[in-house]
Amino acid sequence: MTSDPTPRGPEDRSTRGPEDQELGRVHEAQSRAVLRRVRIISLGAWIAFSIGVLALLGWRAFLGLTCSGLVVMINFFLLEEIVQRTLQPAPQVKSWGLIAGVLARFALLGIAIAVTIVVARFEPISVILGFSVVVVGIMGEAVYSVVKSFSEDVEEGD
C-alpha cells in the first residue's frame, strides 16, 4: 500500500519544497489581508448607509438595512468557507456535498430576502442597500488593488 504524497492543506506541507512552502505562506497571508480589507470596507459601507437611512427613512428602514446586511455578511462568510474547502487538494472531491451546500445557501438567502421584504415589511431600498454592503467591499478592494498596482508601477519607473 503506497501513501499519497498530495499535500492536504496548510497543515501538511511535508512533501513540498521550501520555495513552495514559502510561496504558499505568502499567498495565504495575501488572501487573509484581502478578505480583511473587504470586511473593513463592507463595515464602512454599512456605517455610511446606516447614517443615511436612519436620517432619511427612520428606524424601521435602519432595521431592514441591518438585518439584510447581517444576512449578506453571513452568506459571504459561508461562501468563503465553501471556496476554501473546494480549493484544498484532496484525493476525492465530493462534488455533491459542495453542490448541496451551495444550493442550500441560495435557498436560505432567498428565504431571508422574502422575510425581510414581504413578512417584516422593511423599506425595500434599505434592504437593497443592506444586501449591497459586501459588493461595495469587493469594489473597494478592487479600487485599492488598482491604485496599489499603479503606485508600484510608478515607483519602478523612477
N, C-alpha and C positions, 0 to 999 in steps of 0.2 A: 504494500500500500504506500503510495507516494503522497507527500504533502503538497498542498497547493501554495506556491510562493506569492500569490497575489496579495498585495497589501490590503488590509481590511479597513483602513481609515487612518486617522491621525495617531491612534494608539499603536498601530502595527506598521512600523517603518523599517523593520529589521532587514528586509530584502531590498531596500532602495540604497542607492549610493549616497554619499554625503552631500553632493551637489543637489540631487533630487530632494533630499530631506530639507535642505536649506530653502530651496525654491518653494517647496510645499508650505513651509512655515511662513515665508514672506507672503505667499498667496493667501493663506488663511488670515494673516494679520490685515492685509489689504481688504479682504472681504468683510471682516468684522468692522473695520473702520467705515466702509461704505454703508453697511447696514446701520451703524451707529449714527452716521450723518443723516440717513433717510429718516430714522426715528426722530432725531432732534428737529429736522426741518418740518416733519409732519406735526410734531407737537407745537412748533411755532405757528404753523398754518392753522391748527385748531385754536390756538390762543387768539390769533388775529381774527379768524372767522367768528369766534365766540364774542369778542368785543363788539363787532359789527352787528351780529344777530341779536345780541342782548340789547344793544342800544336802539336798533330799528324795529325788531319784531317781538321782543319781550321774552319772558321766562319759558313759556311753552316751546317756543322755537329754539331757545337755547338748550332745552332738554332734548329736543329732537336731534339737534346737532351733536350733542354729547353722546346720545345713545347710538346714533349711526356712526359716529367717529370711533366709538369703542368696538362696534361690530367689525368695522373695516380694519382696525388695528389687530384685533384678534385673528381675523381672516388672513392678514399679512403674515402674522407670526406662524400660523398653521401652514401657509404656503411655503414659508422659509424652511420649516421642518420637512415638508414633503420634498422640496428641492434638495436639501442636504441628504436625505435618505436615498433619493434617486441617484445622486452623483457619487455616492460611496461605492467603491468597487466591491462586488460580491459575486460569488460563483454562479448563483442562480437568482435572478431578479424576479420577484413575484409581481408581475405587472397587474394582475387582477386586484391585488391588495392596494396598489397605488391608484389604480383607476377608481376603485370603490371609495377610497379616501377623498379623491378629488371630487367625485360626484356627490358624496355626502356633504362636502364643504360647500359646493354650489347650491345644494338643496337648502342647507341651513342659511346661507346668505339670502336666498330668495325668500325664505320664511321671515327672516329678520327685516327685509325690505318691506314685505307685506304688513308685518306687525307695526313697524314704525310709521308707515303712511296710512294704512287703512284702519287698523284697530285702534292705535293710540291717537290717531288724527293729528300728528305733528305737522308743522308747516313744511310743505314739500321742498321749498328752497333750502331750508335748514338741513333737511335730511340729505339733499343732494350735496350741499357743502360738506356735511359730515362724511359722506362716502368719498369725497374727493381729497381728503387730507393726505392720504398715502400717495395719491397721484401727484399732488403738489410736492411732497417729499422726494419722490423719484425725479420729478422735473428739476427740483432744486439741486439734487445730486448731479444731474446731467449738466446743468449750468456750471456747477463747481468744477466738474471734471474738464469741461471745455476751457474754462478760464485758466485752470491749473496747467493744462497742456499747452495753451498759448504762452503762458508766462515762462514755462520751461523752454519752449522753442526760442523765445526772445533772449533768455539767458544764455542759451547755447550759441546763438548767433553773435553775441557780443565778443 
